[in-house]
C-alpha cells in the first residue's frame, strides 16, 4: 500500500447514482494519492466527478472527467476530501425553484505546521458540510458567440401533446429560434425558423411557438 501511495493510486472511492429525467446520473468521489515534494508526507485528495448511464448498469464519465465539485483552495475546509451528502443513500440533488441543490461534506486534514498536507491522525481532521447549486438541467450546454450557432437534432418520432420548450440563458440582443425539419432537412411549412416567435430571455422553460402555430401538435390535429 505504501508503494502504491508513493507512486500514485487513482480510483473511485464512493459512487452514488439516481434517476434524472430519461437517464441516470451519478456523483463519483474520486481518490488519488500524491507524494509531496521534499517531504515524506503523502497527500490524499477526494473530489467529485459526474457520471451518466442510460440503463443504470453501464456508466461513463461526463465533462471529460473534469471535477464537478472540486477541492477547495489551500487550507480551506474542503481542501482534502469531498464526498456527497448521501441523502437517501443516493447523493441525489434537491430541486429548489429553478436550481438543483447538491449537499456534500468535506474535510481538511492538515495543520498549520504542514499547510496543504494531510495528517494520518484523523482525530485532528476538520469536517464541514457544503451546498453546491446548479441551474436546473444545467449539466451541459451549447454556447454561441456573437455569431449565430446552429444545432440540428437527430431524427426522432414525436408523440407528445405538442408543447416544446427550451432551457436557455439568452444574452442581450440574443435569441433562440426553432424550425421543424423533414428528414431531408427542409423546413416544414409554418414551422420555419423565420416564423418562430423565439425566446430572448433567461429561462429554464421558454415556450416555443410560431406565428401560425402555438405548438407542434397543431400540425397533426
MARDO-431679 format. One record per residue (C-alpha): residue number from 1; residue in one letter; x, y, z. Coordinates in Angstrom, 3 decimals, padded with zeros to 6 digits. Example, Ala and Ser with C-alpha at 12.3 -4.5 7.8 and 13.67 -1.06 7.14 Angstrom:
2
<node 1 A <012.300 -004.500 007.800>>
<node 2 S <013.670 -001.060 007.140>>
***
This chain:
221
<node 1 X <000.000 000.000 000.000>>
<node 2 X <002.831 002.390 000.779>>
<node 3 X <004.405 001.805 -002.621>>
<node 4 X <001.071 002.371 -004.334>>
<node 5 X <000.632 005.611 -002.447>>
<node 6 X <004.170 006.716 -003.218>>
<node 7 X <003.770 006.291 -006.951>>
<node 8 X <000.143 007.397 -007.071>>
<node 9 X <-003.121 005.481 -006.803>>
<node 10 X <-006.252 006.644 -008.590>>
<node 11 X <-009.762 005.252 -008.353>>
<node 12 X <-013.385 005.632 -007.287>>
<node 13 X <-013.755 005.988 -003.530>>
<node 14 X <-017.549 006.177 -003.471>>
<node 15 X <-020.294 006.086 -006.122>>
<node 16 X <-023.824 007.480 -005.926>>
<node 17 X <-026.440 007.274 -008.677>>
<node 18 X <-030.003 008.451 -009.148>>
<node 19 X <-032.612 008.619 -011.941>>
<node 20 X <-032.873 012.010 -013.608>>
<node 21 X <-035.364 012.688 -016.403>>
<node 22 X <-034.766 009.969 -019.027>>
<node 23 X <-031.399 008.739 -017.734>>
<node 24 X <-029.272 008.088 -014.679>>
<node 25 X <-026.715 010.489 -013.235>>
<node 26 X <-024.182 009.926 -010.514>>
<node 27 X <-021.616 011.752 -008.407>>
<node 28 X <-018.391 009.783 -008.035>>
<node 29 X <-015.958 010.617 -005.277>>
<node 30 X <-012.572 010.111 -006.915>>
<node 31 X <-009.475 009.450 -004.838>>
<node 32 X <-005.783 009.834 -005.527>>
<node 33 X <-002.538 009.747 -003.553>>
<node 34 X <000.289 012.120 -004.374>>
<node 35 X <003.799 012.167 -002.913>>
<node 36 X <004.560 015.633 -001.611>>
<node 37 X <007.883 017.044 -002.851>>
<node 38 X <010.735 017.417 -000.358>>
<node 39 X <008.878 015.584 002.405>>
<node 40 X <007.974 012.020 003.336>>
<node 41 X <004.287 013.006 003.508>>
<node 42 X <001.610 011.561 001.277>>
<node 43 X <-001.256 013.818 000.249>>
<node 44 X <-004.630 012.248 -000.448>>
<node 45 X <-007.410 014.038 -002.284>>
<node 46 X <-011.049 013.208 -002.939>>
<node 47 X <-013.155 015.267 -005.340>>
<node 48 X <-016.443 014.769 -007.200>>
<node 49 X <-016.894 013.998 -010.895>>
<node 50 X <-020.154 013.492 -012.762>>
<node 51 X <-021.144 010.221 -014.437>>
<node 52 X <-024.091 009.135 -016.561>>
<node 53 X <-025.888 005.984 -017.625>>
<node 54 X <-028.765 005.061 -019.927>>
<node 55 X <-029.657 001.794 -018.206>>
<node 56 X <-028.246 002.037 -014.681>>
<node 57 X <-025.673 -000.685 -015.421>>
<node 58 X <-023.161 000.783 -017.857>>
<node 59 X <-021.742 004.119 -016.698>>
<node 60 X <-019.472 006.663 -018.354>>
<node 61 X <-017.751 009.823 -017.208>>
<node 62 X <-019.219 013.190 -018.169>>
<node 63 X <-017.479 016.516 -018.666>>
<node 64 X <-014.231 014.921 -019.805>>
<node 65 X <-013.675 013.851 -016.177>>
<node 66 X <-013.210 017.422 -015.016>>
<node 67 X <-014.230 017.973 -011.362>>
<node 68 X <-017.937 018.562 -010.852>>
<node 69 X <-017.283 019.641 -007.257>>
<node 70 X <-013.554 020.407 -006.927>>
<node 71 X <-011.448 020.612 -003.799>>
<node 72 X <-011.281 023.995 -002.153>>
<node 73 X <-008.107 026.058 -002.335>>
<node 74 X <-005.193 025.984 000.108>>
<node 75 X <-006.246 025.085 003.609>>
<node 76 X <-009.993 025.581 003.176>>
<node 77 X <-012.449 023.240 004.899>>
<node 78 X <-012.908 021.116 001.756>>
<node 79 X <-009.316 021.189 000.541>>
<node 80 X <-008.620 017.483 001.068>>
<node 81 X <-011.636 015.169 000.881>>
<node 82 X <-015.118 015.610 -000.618>>
<node 83 X <-017.986 013.124 -000.568>>
<node 84 X <-021.668 013.552 -001.326>>
<node 85 X <-024.182 014.039 001.458>>
<node 86 X <-025.769 010.639 000.746>>
<node 87 X <-029.338 011.875 001.087>>
<node 88 X <-031.461 008.715 000.937>>
<node 89 X <-028.187 006.900 000.156>>
<node 90 X <-028.081 008.283 -003.378>>
<node 91 X <-026.396 011.685 -003.235>>
<node 92 X <-029.211 012.990 -005.454>>
<node 93 X <-029.839 016.746 -005.559>>
<node 94 X <-032.929 018.521 -004.305>>
<node 95 X <-034.959 020.694 -006.649>>
<node 96 X <-035.495 024.166 -005.177>>
<node 97 X <-037.266 026.584 -007.520>>
<node 98 X <-035.109 026.617 -010.657>>
<node 99 X <-031.946 025.243 -009.057>>
<node 100 X <-030.560 021.848 -008.114>>
<node 101 X <-029.064 021.703 -004.623>>
<node 102 X <-026.187 019.268 -004.071>>
<node 103 X <-025.315 018.636 -000.434>>
<node 104 X <-021.831 017.345 000.262>>
<node 105 X <-019.317 017.274 003.047>>
<node 106 X <-015.630 017.899 003.039>>
<node 107 X <-012.716 017.893 005.417>>
<node 108 X <-009.306 019.328 005.947>>
<node 109 X <-006.720 017.015 007.453>>
<node 110 X <-003.757 019.340 007.708>>
<node 111 X <-002.235 021.508 010.388>>
<node 112 X <-000.696 024.935 010.477>>
<node 113 X <002.711 023.232 010.618>>
<node 114 X <002.013 021.276 007.439>>
<node 115 X <-000.035 023.624 005.313>>
<node 116 X <-001.715 021.875 002.396>>
<node 117 X <-000.654 018.420 003.579>>
<node 118 X <-002.692 015.724 005.231>>
<node 119 X <-002.026 014.164 008.593>>
<node 120 X <-002.801 010.492 009.166>>
<node 121 X <-004.166 011.386 012.605>>
<node 122 X <-007.854 011.602 011.717>>
<node 123 X <-008.667 012.830 015.202>>
<node 124 X <-007.337 016.224 014.109>>
<node 125 X <-009.314 016.443 010.860>>
<node 126 X <-011.859 019.213 010.460>>
<node 127 X <-015.232 018.358 008.883>>
<node 128 X <-017.949 020.625 007.492>>
<node 129 X <-020.957 020.469 005.180>>
<node 130 X <-021.338 022.294 001.890>>
<node 131 X <-024.013 023.142 -000.632>>
<node 132 X <-023.407 023.344 -004.368>>
<node 133 X <-026.080 024.764 -006.652>>
<node 134 X <-026.657 024.245 -010.347>>
<node 135 X <-029.129 025.636 -012.805>>
<node 136 X <-031.905 023.094 -013.354>>
<node 137 X <-030.869 020.734 -016.151>>
<node 138 X <-027.659 022.778 -016.385>>
<node 139 X <-025.249 019.835 -016.518>>
<node 140 X <-024.176 020.720 -020.058>>
<node 141 X <-024.777 023.478 -022.582>>
<node 142 X <-024.271 024.516 -026.177>>
<node 143 X <-022.858 028.027 -026.436>>
<node 144 X <-022.845 030.533 -029.256>>
<node 145 X <-020.779 033.695 -029.518>>
<node 146 X <-021.719 036.884 -031.323>>
<node 147 X <-022.007 034.707 -034.444>>
<node 148 X <-025.239 032.663 -034.582>>
<node 149 X <-024.986 028.963 -033.815>>
<node 150 X <-026.919 026.125 -035.441>>
<node 151 X <-027.995 022.856 -033.822>>
<node 152 X <-029.767 020.035 -035.677>>
<node 153 X <-031.059 017.135 -033.586>>
<node 154 X <-031.133 013.546 -034.641>>
<node 155 X <-034.394 012.496 -036.355>>
<node 156 X <-036.983 011.331 -033.847>>
<node 157 X <-040.666 010.380 -033.648>>
<node 158 X <-042.703 012.908 -031.699>>
<node 159 X <-045.598 011.531 -029.618>>
<node 160 X <-046.244 014.297 -027.055>>
<node 161 X <-049.017 016.851 -026.823>>
<node 162 X <-047.078 019.317 -028.903>>
<node 163 X <-045.581 021.704 -026.351>>
<node 164 X <-041.919 022.487 -026.948>>
<node 165 X <-039.700 024.440 -024.544>>
<node 166 X <-036.021 025.326 -024.224>>
<node 167 X <-033.719 025.908 -021.275>>
<node 168 X <-031.580 028.875 -022.244>>
<node 169 X <-029.701 031.866 -020.867>>
<node 170 X <-030.010 034.336 -023.725>>
<node 171 X <-027.749 037.382 -023.673>>
<node 172 X <-028.894 040.897 -024.534>>
<node 173 X <-029.968 041.164 -028.174>>
<node 174 X <-029.746 037.382 -028.487>>
<node 175 X <-032.445 034.902 -029.401>>
<node 176 X <-033.219 031.248 -029.996>>
<node 177 X <-035.487 030.213 -032.852>>
<node 178 X <-036.626 026.724 -033.793>>
<node 179 X <-037.603 025.099 -037.074>>
<node 180 X <-039.185 021.677 -037.566>>
<node 181 X <-037.428 019.743 -040.304>>
<node 182 X <-038.256 016.923 -042.646>>
<node 183 X <-035.785 014.058 -042.892>>
<node 184 X <-034.169 015.818 -045.853>>
<node 185 X <-033.541 018.870 -043.576>>
<node 186 X <-036.121 021.054 -045.363>>
<node 187 X <-038.305 023.188 -043.102>>
<node 188 X <-041.959 022.248 -042.703>>
<node 189 X <-044.417 024.954 -043.841>>
<node 190 X <-045.476 027.223 -040.946>>
<node 191 X <-042.690 025.757 -038.798>>
<node 192 X <-039.803 027.662 -040.385>>
<node 193 X <-037.275 029.438 -038.198>>
<node 194 X <-038.341 032.703 -039.839>>
<node 195 X <-041.873 032.163 -038.469>>
<node 196 X <-040.727 031.235 -034.950>>
<node 197 X <-041.525 033.721 -032.186>>
<node 198 X <-038.346 032.623 -030.433>>
<node 199 X <-037.004 033.015 -026.908>>
<node 200 X <-034.960 036.037 -025.872>>
<node 201 X <-034.779 035.770 -022.072>>
<node 202 X <-033.078 033.733 -019.360>>
<node 203 X <-035.500 030.877 -018.720>>
<node 204 X <-035.418 027.171 -017.926>>
<node 205 X <-038.716 026.520 -019.731>>
<node 206 X <-039.177 029.005 -022.529>>
<node 207 X <-042.153 028.082 -024.697>>
<node 208 X <-041.593 027.779 -028.447>>
<node 209 X <-044.333 028.831 -030.859>>
<node 210 X <-044.711 030.024 -034.426>>
<node 211 X <-046.757 032.821 -035.969>>
<node 212 X <-049.482 030.474 -037.154>>
<node 213 X <-048.904 027.633 -034.685>>
<node 214 X <-048.969 027.588 -030.897>>
<node 215 X <-047.138 024.273 -030.744>>
<node 216 X <-046.034 021.318 -032.813>>
<node 217 X <-049.133 019.273 -032.042>>
<node 218 X <-051.417 021.561 -034.049>>
<node 219 X <-049.934 020.223 -037.251>>
<node 220 X <-051.453 016.815 -036.586>>
<node 221 X <-054.937 017.921 -035.458>>
***
